[in-house]
Each structure stands twice: as C-alpha cells, then as structure tokens.
Amino acid sequence: MEGYRVMVFLKFIFITLVIFWFAGLVLRAVFARFLRRQAEQYDAAVRGAKRRSNSKKEGEISVERRTEPQRRVREKVGEYVDFEEVS
C-alpha cells in the first residue's frame, strides 16, 4: 500500500512538471508573437511619420491652424459671460 502511494505521488509530480513545461513553451511562443506584432506596428508608425515629415521640401513653410473649440453651452441657457474676479 505504501509503495502504491509513492508511485501515485511521483506520477502526479511528473505530470505536473510536464504540464508546466508545456505551458511555458506555449506562453513563450505566444509572447514572442505578440512582441513581434507590436514591433512591426511601431516600425510602420515610425516609417509613416518619416514619410510625412520628408514630404516637404527644404525651406518650405507650412502653417497648421487649430480650429476654435465649439462652445458647449446650449442656446436655451443664455449668453455666456466671461468675467474676471476683482480683488
């Protein structure tokens, strides 16, 4: 009876080690693929930014204007009055 328990315990340890080893292989492959995909996306973004910045000729000036933010006040509320606090 004692020998049977030892064999069951050793079998359990062996199976557990095999499962952890296999899980490590799978996770390593998945993580490597994830990192490779992220690196490719980053490289594509950098290449796109370089193309956009290289599209201008040397000495050429471009002005980029920001649009005015739209007011969030509804028309029913009334007129918006900007005030300064006087001390």
Number of C-alpha atoms within 10 A of each C-alpha: 5 6 8 9 10 11 11 11 12 12 12 12 12 11 12 12 12 12 12 11 11 12 12 12 12 12 11 12 11 12 12 12 12 11 11 12 12 12 12 11 12 12 12 12 12 12 12 12 11 11 11 10 10 10 8 11 8 7 6 6 8 7 5 6 6 6 6 6 6 6 7 6 10 9 8 6 7 8 9 10 6 5 6 6 4 4 3
